[in-house]
Amino acid sequence: MAGNQRLTPHAGRIYAALRDESLSIFRRLAFSSGALATVIGFGVFGYWSLGNGTWSLFECLYMVLITITTVGYNETLPVSLTPNGRLFTLVLLVTGFGVVLYFFTTLATFILDGELGHTLWRRRMRKALDRLSDHYIICGAGETGRSVAEELLAEGRQVVVLERDAEHLDYLARRVGSDRFIGLMGDATEDELLIEAGLHRAKGIIATLHSDRDNLFVVVTARQLAGKSVRIVSRAIDDRARAKLERAGANAIVSPNHIGGRRMAHELLRPNVVGFIDLIVRDSDRTLSVEECLLPVHTPVHGRTLAKSGIRQVSQVLVLSVLLADGKRYEFNPAPDFVLESGMTLIVLGEPESIARLYAHVSGTTAPDVRFNG
């Protein structure tokens, strides 16, 4: 199906922060330019007719321009000797001057109000969008979508947000900055918009729309277009939608209401535990974090026990758990004699520098380079 998809040019409109959609400056500028061209054409044709074709088109154009701009320079054409010549000039002067004034006022607004900057910004964003890879697509910029975007941006990820409501994107732009994400105005359930957002080059897509039906459409479309190459996470408002989303191809389903309720209960029963988790997960300075690190093929720690892998000595990270190579089972608090294998994923706690050293160690490289599985 992906190979048969044809991308409609500009299926989504690149979002520019805080623009006036109700009265587009582009339309006003195009209208004023058209009106100015009409007046000039009318004036040239009128003078040419008054002169019975004896005046050249250039002379007629010159006369029109010095008339409507009120420059003057006397009468370059003998209109005073031509029947109705001065009457036509008066009509052209009154109408033409108003059109010229409207055109230059609109042009000044176009420049001073920053619309020219927005135009260039949108063009840069369009080119940047075409070059994106391993980015994350967020469908919906409501409360949940904004939280997802803020977290991904805090992690230094590249983000594309799909949203049909400009107000939601405006709010997100005010919170994180309009230059930190690429916004596309349009319906996230449409194939063309997902393709334009670079779905085939994306690393993950998050469906946070307001209805389970729309999220289901996103999941089905994304899975059919991208196959298994992209990880899909979907929001579920009703728990009964979980099974449908799983069958549609979602890798993970998150119910904010369910998680919120459990969080509130834990705040009552285990406030210190919740505080510790928040310290790790929501540390704004990123001094300590929980990360996942995939053991690549041909990792030098393959076949070694955790105690003899050198992980602790090199990186000082704490291995909390290990996701086995089958991707389904976890080994919590692995013992020192636990044998590591390629394809396993380490869930570790540590500082960013230590985690970078961990990856350099397990990948056999010398330069620390964090490349986590998420």
C-alpha positions as a Python dict, from the first residue, in 0.01 Angstrom:
ca = {
    (1, 'M'): (0, 0, 0),
    (2, 'A'): (284, 238, 83),
    (3, 'G'): (430, 208, -263),
    (4, 'N'): (101, 310, -425),
    (5, 'Q'): (51, 622, -216),
    (6, 'R'): (79, 950, -400),
    (7, 'L'): (156, 1256, -195),
    (8, 'T'): (-62, 1555, -265),
    (9, 'P'): (166, 1863, -279),
    (10, 'H'): (138, 2061, 43),
    (11, 'A'): (-121, 1830, 195),
    (12, 'G'): (-63, 2010, 524),
    (13, 'R'): (3, 2378, 576),
    (14, 'I'): (329, 2458, 754),
    (15, 'Y'): (240, 2627, 1080),
    (16, 'A'): (375, 2976, 1146),
    (17, 'A'): (326, 3093, 1503),
    (18, 'L'): (61, 3352, 1589),
    (19, 'R'): (-43, 3440, 1233),
    (20, 'D'): (-376, 3598, 1140),
    (21, 'E'): (-569, 3333, 951),
    (22, 'S'): (-890, 3534, 922),
    (23, 'L'): (-744, 3795, 683),
    (24, 'S'): (-442, 3663, 502),
    (25, 'I'): (-184, 3925, 416),
    (26, 'F'): (-100, 3720, 110),
    (27, 'R'): (-451, 3765, -29),
    (28, 'R'): (-444, 4138, 37),
    (29, 'L'): (-106, 4172, -128),
    (30, 'A'): (-219, 3967, -428),
    (31, 'F'): (-540, 4169, -455),
    (32, 'S'): (-360, 4504, -437),
    (33, 'S'): (-101, 4387, -692),
    (34, 'G'): (-378, 4278, -927),
    (35, 'A'): (-562, 4608, -882),
    (36, 'L'): (-244, 4803, -954),
    (37, 'A'): (-176, 4599, -1268),
    (38, 'T'): (-536, 4654, -1380),
    (39, 'V'): (-513, 5031, -1336),
    (40, 'I'): (-182, 5046, -1523),
    (41, 'G'): (-319, 4832, -1806),
    (42, 'F'): (-634, 5041, -1822),
    (43, 'G'): (-432, 5362, -1833),
    (44, 'V'): (-195, 5242, -2103),
    (45, 'F'): (-481, 5121, -2321),
    (46, 'G'): (-673, 5445, -2263),
    (47, 'Y'): (-385, 5672, -2366),
    (48, 'W'): (-304, 5452, -2661),
    (49, 'S'): (-666, 5477, -2775),
    (50, 'L'): (-677, 5853, -2721),
    (51, 'G'): (-369, 5888, -2940),
    (52, 'N'): (-519, 5661, -3205),
    (53, 'G'): (-211, 5439, -3184),
    (54, 'T'): (34, 5720, -3263),
    (55, 'W'): (177, 5714, -2906),
    (56, 'S'): (402, 5420, -2828),
    (57, 'L'): (310, 5182, -2550),
    (58, 'F'): (620, 5289, -2358),
    (59, 'E'): (514, 5655, -2375),
    (60, 'C'): (169, 5558, -2256),
    (61, 'L'): (314, 5352, -1969),
    (62, 'Y'): (542, 5638, -1867),
    (63, 'M'): (248, 5879, -1865),
    (64, 'V'): (42, 5640, -1652),
    (65, 'L'): (316, 5594, -1393),
    (66, 'I'): (395, 5961, -1345),
    (67, 'T'): (22, 6029, -1319),
    (68, 'I'): (-83, 5770, -1061),
    (69, 'T'): (228, 5832, -849),
    (70, 'T'): (160, 6209, -864),
    (71, 'V'): (518, 6273, -976),
    (72, 'G'): (413, 6495, -1265),
    (73, 'Y'): (698, 6601, -1496),
    (74, 'N'): (445, 6795, -1707),
    (75, 'E'): (245, 6627, -1980),
    (76, 'T'): (475, 6397, -2173),
    (77, 'L'): (184, 6327, -2405),
    (78, 'P'): (-23, 6614, -2551),
    (79, 'V'): (-337, 6510, -2367),
    (80, 'S'): (-456, 6873, -2346),
    (81, 'L'): (-480, 6878, -2724),
    (82, 'T'): (-665, 6549, -2735),
    (83, 'P'): (-1043, 6530, -2690),
    (84, 'N'): (-1125, 6397, -2341),
    (85, 'G'): (-752, 6365, -2270),
    (86, 'R'): (-750, 6567, -1951),
    (87, 'L'): (-1079, 6413, -1832),
    (88, 'F'): (-931, 6065, -1871),
    (89, 'T'): (-616, 6178, -1687),
    (90, 'L'): (-824, 6310, -1396),
    (91, 'V'): (-1011, 5979, -1366),
    (92, 'L'): (-685, 5785, -1385),
    (93, 'L'): (-526, 6012, -1124),
    (94, 'V'): (-806, 5973, -869),
    (95, 'T'): (-845, 5596, -905),
    (96, 'G'): (-480, 5516, -964),
    (97, 'F'): (-346, 5710, -668),
    (98, 'G'): (-580, 5526, -432),
    (99, 'V'): (-471, 5190, -569),
    (100, 'V'): (-102, 5282, -544),
    (101, 'L'): (-150, 5398, -185),
    (102, 'Y'): (-329, 5071, -95),
    (103, 'F'): (-57, 4863, -262),
    (104, 'F'): (233, 5026, -79),
    (105, 'T'): (45, 5021, 253),
    (106, 'T'): (-15, 4648, 211),
    (107, 'L'): (347, 4592, 111),
    (108, 'A'): (468, 4783, 418),
    (109, 'T'): (237, 4574, 638),
    (110, 'F'): (369, 4258, 474),
    (111, 'I'): (725, 4353, 566),
    (112, 'L'): (679, 4528, 899),
    (113, 'D'): (439, 4273, 1047),
    (114, 'G'): (694, 4001, 989),
    (115, 'E'): (493, 3810, 730),
    (116, 'L'): (794, 3813, 500),
    (117, 'G'): (993, 3655, 781),
    (118, 'H'): (714, 3402, 830),
    (119, 'T'): (722, 3322, 459),
    (120, 'L'): (1095, 3258, 465),
    (121, 'W'): (1056, 3067, 794),
    (122, 'R'): (789, 2843, 645),
    (123, 'R'): (1011, 2778, 344),
    (124, 'R'): (1299, 2677, 571),
    (125, 'M'): (1067, 2455, 773),
    (126, 'R'): (942, 2291, 456),
    (127, 'K'): (1298, 2207, 352),
    (128, 'A'): (1384, 2092, 704),
    (129, 'L'): (1076, 1870, 704),
    (130, 'D'): (1189, 1703, 382),
    (131, 'R'): (1529, 1628, 539),
    (132, 'L'): (1401, 1491, 871),
    (133, 'S'): (1473, 1133, 972),
    (134, 'D'): (1444, 937, 1298),
    (135, 'H'): (1202, 1200, 1422),
    (136, 'Y'): (876, 1165, 1615),
    (137, 'I'): (531, 1255, 1487),
    (138, 'I'): (269, 1373, 1736),
    (139, 'C'): (-91, 1363, 1616),
    (140, 'G'): (-281, 1620, 1815),
    (141, 'A'): (-160, 1921, 2014),
    (142, 'G'): (-414, 1909, 2295),
    (143, 'E'): (-317, 1874, 2660),
    (144, 'T'): (-178, 1523, 2614),
    (145, 'G'): (-3, 1604, 2288),
    (146, 'R'): (160, 1914, 2437),
    (147, 'S'): (296, 1713, 2728),
    (148, 'V'): (439, 1454, 2488),
    (149, 'A'): (597, 1726, 2275),
    (150, 'E'): (753, 1899, 2575),
    (151, 'E'): (903, 1574, 2702),
    (152, 'L'): (1044, 1473, 2364),
    (153, 'L'): (1189, 1820, 2305),
    (154, 'A'): (1345, 1814, 2651),
    (155, 'E'): (1516, 1492, 2543),
    (156, 'G'): (1654, 1666, 2236),
    (157, 'R'): (1436, 1478, 1988),
    (158, 'Q'): (1310, 1614, 1655),
    (159, 'V'): (933, 1659, 1663),
    (160, 'V'): (662, 1713, 1401),
    (161, 'V'): (318, 1804, 1537),
    (162, 'L'): (2, 1749, 1331),
    (163, 'E'): (-296, 1957, 1439),
    (164, 'R'): (-598, 2109, 1268),
    (165, 'D'): (-655, 2382, 1530),
    (166, 'A'): (-415, 2677, 1506),
    (167, 'E'): (-488, 2783, 1865),
    (168, 'H'): (-344, 2458, 2000),
    (169, 'L'): (-25, 2506, 1801),
    (170, 'D'): (-7, 2869, 1912),
    (171, 'Y'): (-23, 2759, 2275),
    (172, 'L'): (247, 2497, 2221),
    (173, 'A'): (465, 2753, 2046),
    (174, 'R'): (435, 2992, 2339),
    (175, 'R'): (539, 2715, 2580),
    (176, 'V'): (835, 2564, 2393),
    (177, 'G'): (915, 2808, 2112),
    (178, 'S'): (791, 2792, 1754),
    (179, 'D'): (1140, 2719, 1620),
    (180, 'R'): (1179, 2399, 1825),
    (181, 'F'): (922, 2191, 1638),
    (182, 'I'): (763, 2170, 1296),
    (183, 'G'): (387, 2206, 1292),
    (184, 'L'): (162, 2089, 1011),
    (185, 'M'): (-195, 2217, 992),
    (186, 'G'): (-429, 1942, 879),
    (187, 'D'): (-617, 1624, 963),
    (188, 'A'): (-382, 1366, 1115),
    (189, 'T'): (-610, 1083, 1003),
    (190, 'E'): (-537, 1160, 637),
    (191, 'D'): (-276, 950, 458),
    (192, 'E'): (-126, 1246, 273),
    (193, 'L'): (-55, 1442, 588),
    (194, 'L'): (123, 1150, 755),
    (195, 'I'): (335, 1096, 445),
    (196, 'E'): (420, 1465, 428),
    (197, 'A'): (527, 1451, 793),
    (198, 'G'): (790, 1196, 692),
    (199, 'L'): (621, 886, 831),
    (200, 'H'): (850, 650, 639),
    (201, 'R'): (1157, 820, 789),
    (202, 'A'): (1013, 860, 1140),
    (203, 'K'): (1118, 661, 1443),
    (204, 'G'): (786, 681, 1620),
    (205, 'I'): (435, 821, 1602),
    (206, 'I'): (208, 915, 1892),
    (207, 'A'): (-170, 937, 1847),
    (208, 'T'): (-318, 1176, 2106),
    (209, 'L'): (-638, 1285, 1931),
    (210, 'H'): (-957, 1352, 2124),
    (211, 'S'): (-1148, 1038, 2022),
    (212, 'D'): (-1055, 672, 2016),
    (213, 'R'): (-1199, 649, 1667),
    (214, 'D'): (-957, 909, 1531),
    (215, 'N'): (-666, 748, 1712),
    (216, 'L'): (-765, 414, 1562),
    (217, 'F'): (-761, 569, 1214),
    (218, 'V'): (-411, 705, 1278),
    (219, 'V'): (-282, 370, 1403),
    (220, 'V'): (-428, 174, 1111),
    (221, 'T'): (-301, 423, 853),
    (222, 'A'): (45, 452, 1005),
    (223, 'R'): (89, 77, 1032),
    (224, 'Q'): (-24, 18, 674),
    (225, 'L'): (195, 294, 533),
    (226, 'A'): (512, 234, 735),
    (227, 'G'): (489, -135, 817),
    (228, 'K'): (686, -245, 1120),
    (229, 'S'): (957, 18, 1078),
    (230, 'V'): (789, 271, 1308),
    (231, 'R'): (684, 240, 1672),
    (232, 'I'): (325, 348, 1735),
    (233, 'V'): (194, 465, 2072),
    (234, 'S'): (-172, 555, 2105),
    (235, 'R'): (-388, 722, 2363),
    (236, 'A'): (-700, 531, 2472),
    (237, 'I'): (-985, 719, 2635),
    (238, 'D'): (-1209, 414, 2679),
    (239, 'D'): (-1046, 92, 2803),
    (240, 'R'): (-1268, -99, 2560),
    (241, 'A'): (-1071, 55, 2272),
    (242, 'R'): (-744, -106, 2382),
    (243, 'A'): (-808, -436, 2205),
    (244, 'K'): (-897, -261, 1878),
    (245, 'L'): (-588, -42, 1893),
    (246, 'E'): (-369, -345, 1959),
    (247, 'R'): (-519, -533, 1664),
    (248, 'A'): (-471, -224, 1447),
    (249, 'G'): (-98, -233, 1514),
    (250, 'A'): (-25, -7, 1812),
    (251, 'N'): (290, -110, 1998),
    (252, 'A'): (169, 50, 2320),
    (253, 'I'): (-159, 197, 2444),
    (254, 'V'): (-173, 453, 2722),
    (255, 'S'): (-486, 548, 2913),
    (256, 'P'): (-430, 888, 3082),
    (257, 'N'): (-737, 844, 3303),
    (258, 'H'): (-622, 504, 3426),
    (259, 'I'): (-265, 619, 3487),
    (260, 'G'): (-385, 938, 3653),
    (261, 'G'): (-604, 744, 3893),
    (262, 'R'): (-322, 509, 3992),
    (263, 'R'): (-89, 805, 4037),
    (264, 'M'): (-331, 975, 4275),
    (265, 'A'): (-362, 655, 4479),
    (266, 'H'): (16, 621, 4499),
    (267, 'E'): (43, 984, 4612),
    (268, 'L'): (-172, 887, 4910),
    (269, 'L'): (-11, 553, 4988),
    (270, 'R'): (355, 593, 4880),
    (271, 'P'): (435, 964, 4849),
    (272, 'N'): (811, 915, 4897),
    (273, 'V'): (828, 655, 4622),
    (274, 'V'): (640, 885, 4386),
    (275, 'G'): (871, 1170, 4478),
    (276, 'F'): (1176, 957, 4399),
    (277, 'I'): (1034, 855, 4060),
    (278, 'D'): (952, 1216, 3979),
    (279, 'L'): (1307, 1315, 4069),
    (280, 'I'): (1436, 1068, 3812),
    (281, 'V'): (1178, 1112, 3536),
    (282, 'R'): (1108, 1485, 3567),
    (283, 'D'): (1451, 1617, 3659),
    (284, 'S'): (1469, 1939, 3455),
    (285, 'D'): (1849, 1949, 3483),
    (286, 'R'): (1876, 1589, 3358),
    (287, 'T'): (2137, 1511, 3623),
    (288, 'L'): (1993, 1164, 3675),
    (289, 'S'): (1774, 960, 3445),
    (290, 'V'): (1650, 612, 3364),
    (291, 'E'): (1743, 507, 3011),
    (292, 'E'): (1739, 197, 2796),
    (293, 'C'): (2043, 76, 2607),
    (294, 'L'): (2027, -195, 2343),
    (295, 'L'): (2318, -438, 2333),
    (296, 'P'): (2411, -435, 1964),
    (297, 'V'): (2521, -725, 1751),
    (298, 'H'): (2883, -824, 1820),
    (299, 'T'): (2883, -635, 2150),
    (300, 'P'): (3202, -713, 2346),
    (301, 'V'): (2994, -798, 2655),
    (302, 'H'): (2810, -1082, 2480),
    (303, 'G'): (2844, -1403, 2681),
    (304, 'R'): (2984, -1226, 2986),
    (305, 'T'): (2824, -1210, 3325),
    (306, 'L'): (2706, -877, 3454),
    (307, 'A'): (2983, -878, 3716),
    (308, 'K'): (3255, -937, 3455),
    (309, 'S'): (3110, -715, 3183),
    (310, 'G'): (3290, -405, 3314),
    (311, 'I'): (2971, -200, 3293),
    (312, 'R'): (2977, -89, 3653),
    (313, 'Q'): (3349, -9, 3650),
    (314, 'V'): (3337, 189, 3325),
    (315, 'S'): (3009, 378, 3355),
    (316, 'Q'): (2900, 367, 3720),
    (317, 'V'): (2540, 311, 3609),
    (318, 'L'): (2298, 94, 3804),
    (319, 'V'): (2135, -184, 3599),
    (320, 'L'): (1775, -196, 3719),
    (321, 'S'): (1643, -453, 3476),
    (322, 'V'): (1718, -636, 3153),
    (323, 'L'): (1468, -687, 2872),
    (324, 'L'): (1547, -1023, 2719),
    (325, 'A'): (1613, -1062, 2349),
    (326, 'D'): (1260, -1190, 2285),
    (327, 'G'): (1130, -847, 2382),
    (328, 'K'): (869, -990, 2618),
    (329, 'R'): (1035, -1090, 2946),
    (330, 'Y'): (1223, -880, 3201),
    (331, 'E'): (1491, -982, 3445),
    (332, 'F'): (1449, -743, 3737),
    (333, 'N'): (1748, -661, 3955),
    (334, 'P'): (1974, -902, 3762),
    (335, 'A'): (2223, -1097, 3970),
    (336, 'P'): (2601, -1058, 3921),
    (337, 'D'): (2614, -1394, 3743),
    (338, 'F'): (2342, -1296, 3490),
    (339, 'V'): (2477, -1359, 3138),
    (340, 'L'): (2439, -1077, 2886),
    (341, 'E'): (2357, -1143, 2521),
    (342, 'S'): (2325, -938, 2202),
    (343, 'G'): (1971, -811, 2150),
    (344, 'M'): (1903, -759, 2519),
    (345, 'T'): (1811, -412, 2641),
    (346, 'L'): (1954, -275, 2965),
    (347, 'I'): (1732, -52, 3178),
    (348, 'V'): (1981, 162, 3369),
    (349, 'L'): (1991, 450, 3615),
    (350, 'G'): (2269, 703, 3596),
    (351, 'E'): (2396, 1043, 3487),
    (352, 'P'): (2396, 1132, 3115),
    (353, 'E'): (2776, 1116, 3094),
    (354, 'S'): (2782, 775, 3259),
    (355, 'I'): (2514, 646, 3025),
    (356, 'A'): (2713, 775, 2728),
    (357, 'R'): (3016, 581, 2852),
    (358, 'L'): (2795, 274, 2893),
    (359, 'Y'): (2696, 275, 2530),
    (360, 'A'): (3051, 335, 2416),
    (361, 'H'): (3155, 35, 2622),
    (362, 'V'): (2886, -210, 2508),
    (363, 'S'): (2918, -103, 2143),
    (364, 'G'): (3297, -129, 2141),
    (365, 'T'): (3350, 234, 2038),
    (366, 'T'): (3594, 476, 2194),
    (367, 'A'): (3393, 798, 2168),
    (368, 'P'): (3087, 815, 2396),
    (369, 'D'): (2778, 832, 2179),
    (370, 'V'): (2436, 785, 2331),
    (371, 'R'): (2210, 586, 2099),
    (372, 'F'): (1930, 456, 2310),
    (373, 'N'): (1663, 227, 2188),
    (374, 'G'): (1390, 486, 2257),
}
